[in-house]
């Protein structure tokens, strides 16, 4: 039996080492790492599908004095999100750096982030979860701080302050889990069995600490204000992984605590209300934006709030929908950021008022952006449609007709987005094709993401077969 | 002939012998011209002592010698680590110190002081050790040049005050612990005098360990001294103070909590730790001189170690005390982090790069320095997978399981605050700016690489250090002639 999980977690380290040796081939090494990552994840996926066993676990000795092992495990959620992150990282490595600036640093950070994401989704105990969480935060910090655009310093500050605050809360929650489990374990499966026997106050503290930490990361109103700055100032690759993968860390954590901690029941209604408010708040915020990257960044808040709403239904359908929603949103938002990055690179312009009809000049980019809007608003044949159906079916069964309310935030968001794309992409048409500079690798990035969106939209049973039991 | 010395005892002479040679050679070298010879001899002896001490730590035996000293894994591990730290300081200073021979002689006195404190089985030994460390450091500052008079005098005076308070505290303790041995004091009768003695000990040791009310000298002296001595002050001196604090408060006064139910030691350490962390971190937020910023940062780091000591007091049994184990781990981890950071600062100050503004665009001038300093700072801020995170995890988890959850929370909030000023430095370093490329000196690069290797390797696999730290903590517990509850 090959230690497939360990290989998936640790292989980026080899590419990082290769990176240090060669400063010239940064881009090629990052691409190789992304391809190898996707291949390994597909192999894992193939193994899971053919054996029907979604819960693969691997344990290696790590810090024996503390009883902490190097536990790795797969769950439905981790498989789906791992697949998503591999696809996004491949697209980012391929087309994300269209201007070819500071390629070595950019590729290095991308592989570092890949290490964090793979480790986080596969970690079987909270110690590893925290370690990979922070790796996944530090890499984007430098993607903003070193590679970002004009306001990158302020944005990266805001980002790191929010995220480190989140990880401080997470760490304290983890320490509480460590000292209140009878065997002093951080293993997620063992902790899940121990929660119900802890004192109620401790359970509440753990739940709230972890909830707020994940809430900052997702993000949910009122702790969302780092996101628009960070996502709009990061490099294109940075925006793709931030929006596509980093926000899913929080979603993954939410699924984890809502499915294992019995105390979640007493909070779920309030949390549902909060996420509905958050979705509408962000949908209205979008209408005040004029920067195309900020608009895409705000759609992330809307979508993640709706996903949080689905998780807080605490039904099997809702959780499955949330997971599918994260998959669909991750891929589509990465696609839109890739397109937005190309627009910025081609026209040196991010303000929607000044774009003035780019659809003739940049055909591929415009239509890909349109496809992204289709996907996040849940048009049939895209993965977003499946996600919306599952989420709102779950919400209907949990909250009755009130469960449908957040759907209108998606409608609001969609209405404004169609308005934007019509006015600044498909009307006026003052731009000419001579301005289009994007090359084949960028288009390859588009097609990978678009293909993934359609595959998961038209053939949802590929993944839905996994969803008999969530987590 | 009968064997008159066991193998283990011989090992102690393998440490004490080079130490003696070091002192002798230091004195001889003052009358000798060759700097290189002095450097080679000093570093070789330090390396031999360090290796022998690490070997002693792995043996797991425990025996006393000369009546006031005791060799076991605790002394072996800490002396080995600190002797290695001294070696790093020696490498840093080579070729950059005006009076290297005098410097080396004083360094040998520091090594002697470290030896006395880590191997101490008696409070007298600790007193002698602390005194010789702090006084020789004061003169080391002077040996670096005439312009360093002010920090030297400050350090000298504070060392004198610390010694006076320490002696008085010792005098108050003697009725309960007439042998002045490093064993839990047998507590009967008046608690008041013993409590006073405890507070005075905490005060005297806070001066060296940069605990809150007595650490206002730290930023001035750290900033005023040359970078290599600052590395010594932050890496060795402060650690010696913390080790002494661990031995005295967590061993001698452990019975105070257990027999009388008084939580004075734990509460006292709680207050000192809280204020030290907040003072260091909040003051560091507004600094514009990087060396001063790191001085405040190292104050806050001492606060984290005090969290472990407070937890150790609260746990109140010596065997299996996770607080002591975490403190030992973090003392060694922080020594490497801070020596690495001050090595870089030492090199930059020779290029006249001192303030935060001077640091801007450093990554364009020397990428290696910018990246290494960032990694060391991230480690100090407690970002995984670096050693600072492993240490803080141990400290705070020992605090939570020891019943000091509030202190753990304060500590976590403080590490969160600290990320802000570390991010400020990183922000400046990675600004895009044109500048002349700088070539790093070989001896600085060696020290930085060693520290980085430690920070990354032990961070990824903390068991390397945690195993020895655990056995060191249990060796400290075995000083105990009788068991407490």
Interface residues (C-beta under 8 A of the other chain):
Chain A: X62 X63 X64 X65 X66 X127 X130 X131 X134 X135 X138 X142 X145 X146 X153 X156 X157 X160 X161 X164 X165 X168 X171 X172 X175 X176 X178 X179 X184
Chain B: X325 X378 X381 X383 X384 X385 X389 X393 X394 X396 X397 X400 X401 X405 X408 X409 X412 X413 X415 X416 X419 X420 X423 X426 X427 X430 X461 X462 X463 X466 X467 X470
